[in-house]
Amino acid sequence: MNKVSAYFKESYDELVNKVSWPTWGELQESTIIVMIASMLIALLIYVVDIAGSSVLGFFYQLFQ
């Protein structure tokens, strides 16, 4: 039980004293970058899906 207690104390000490947390401004910038990147990736996947659907639809119509 002593090891578990020491683990939590050391973990808390590391989080409070050794970890460098981002500032509020840095956090906002990172959030905006992630949102933009997510939208671009979603748009890319949408375009690829629509193009693939169109190509397969055309291909299937050739054999009907």
N, C-alpha and C positions, 0 to 999 in steps of 0.2 A: 504493500500500500504506500510505502514511503517513496518508491520509485515513481508511482503514478502522480503523487503530489508534487514531486520534484519536476516531473515532466511538465505539468501544467504551470508551475511557477516559472520555469525556464522559458516556456513558450510565450507566456504573458510578457516576460521581461524582454524577449526578443522582439515581439510585436510593438511594444511601447517604445523601446530605446534604440533598436537597431534597424528597424525597417524605415525606409524613407517613403512616406506617403505623398501622393501627388497633391498639388494645390487644387483649389476649386476651379481655377481657370484652366489648368491642365486637364482636369477631369472633363470639363465642358468641351474643350477642343477635341479630346479623344472620342467623346461620345458623338460629336458631329461627324468626325471622320468615319467612325464605324457605321453610322446611319447612312452616309453617302455611299460608302463601299457596299453596304448591304443592298441598297436600292439599285446600284449599278449591276451587281451580280444577279439580282432578281430579274432585272430587265434583260440581261444577257441570256439567262435561262429561258425567259419567256420568248425571246426572239428565236432561239434555237428550237424550242418546242413548236412554235408556229411554223417555222421553216420545215422541220422534220415532218410535221403533220401534213403540210401542203405537198411535199415530195412524195410521201407515202400515199396520199390520196390520189395524186396523179398516177402513180405507179399502179395502184389497184384498179383504176379506171381503164387502164390499158388492157386488162385481162377480163373485163366484164362483157 
